[in-house]
Amino acid sequence: MARRIRQDGDEDERSDARERALILLYEAESKSMAPTDVVDAQVLPVDDLTQMLIAGVEQHGRDIDDLIASHSKGWTLQRMPTIDRNVLRIGIFELMGRPEVPVAVVIDEAVELAKRFSTDDSGRFVNGVLSAIAPKVRAA
């Protein structure tokens, strides 16, 4: 995993945590395991933010997946790429459970993950779904 460096030269640990969460959620889904079991099986300790993101996605999974299904026109959960599905899960959890993180940051981080790890169209797809969900989730 390549470390991302912010414009001020510092590493962005929050972006790295989101990337680790995506990788571990992908592994969990690929192995049909609970995400927290994948975290527990890691040889090296997993940082607090990564653990919080994974636990939040796992705890609120049904509500998150319902939001994805109702806002992803033309795509079922099963049909969309696994990476996109998990990027959306992380983004929606952050919108729901981390009100201190600005909506624009949540969406931008998710779009960057989708662009980096998924298809050419994934960034636009993730942006559209999260942009539609954000006002409903943050207004609640």
HUSUL-V421211 format. One record per run of one state. SS is the DSSP state (helix for helix, strand for strand, loop for the rest). FROM is the first residue (numbers start at 1). TO is the last residue. If there is no record, write none. Layout:
ss = [SS	SS]
from = [FROM	FROM]
to = [TO	TO]
This chain:
ss = [loop	strand	loop	strand	loop	helix	loop	helix	loop	helix	loop	helix	loop	helix	loop	helix	loop	helix	loop]
from = [1	5	6	11	12	13	31	35	41	48	60	61	72	82	98	103	118	122	140]
to = [4	5	10	11	12	30	34	40	47	59	60	71	81	97	102	117	121	139	140]
